[in-house]
Amino acid sequence: MSDNFQENFSSRVTTVTNSPVAIATIDDDDASGKLALVAVDAASDRKAGDILLLKVAEVSYLADYFVFATGYSRVQVRAIADSIEDKIQQELRRIPLRTEGKGEGSWVLYDYGDVLVHVMMPKEREFYNLEAFWSHGTPIELKSADSSES
C-alpha cells in the first residue's frame, strides 16, 4: 500500500486531536467506558492508526461507546481485533455478544452490547465514514503512548 494512500486517507478522517468539539473523559465508575478504553489500549498495542473513541450514549440506543481503529492490511486488522478480544477477555472477563467480518479481515466489528468496536481497512473506513455519521457523539480524549508527561 502506498504512503500516498495513507496520507490522503488520514487527512479526511475526523480525529480526536483535531476535533473542535468538546472533549470528554471517562468516569472511574463507568464500566462501559473502561471496556472501551481497554479496547483502545489493545488496538494501540498492535499499532492501529487513527484510533477514535466516541461516547454516543446520549444520542444512540445502540451502545454507550464506539471505538474506531484502522489497520493497514488484512493481517493487521485481524491482529488488532484478536488483541482487543483477548485483552478484554483477560482484563474484564467479557466476550463479544457478536463478531462480524473477522474472516474477511477488511472490517471487524465486535459488539459488546454497551461498546461497539470497529477495526477497518482505510478504504472501508473512508467509504463508510461512520465517525462523520456519529459526529454528534462526544469524542473522548486519548493520551498517546509517545506523549510525555512531566
ABEGO torsion letter per residue (X at the ends): XBAAAAAAAAAABBBAAABABBBBBBBAABAAAAAAAAAAAAAAAAGBBGBBBBBAAAABAABABBBBBBBABAAAAAAAAAAAAAAAAAAAGBBBABBBGAAAGABBBBBAGABBBBBBBAAAAAAAGAAAAAAABBBBBBBBAABBBX
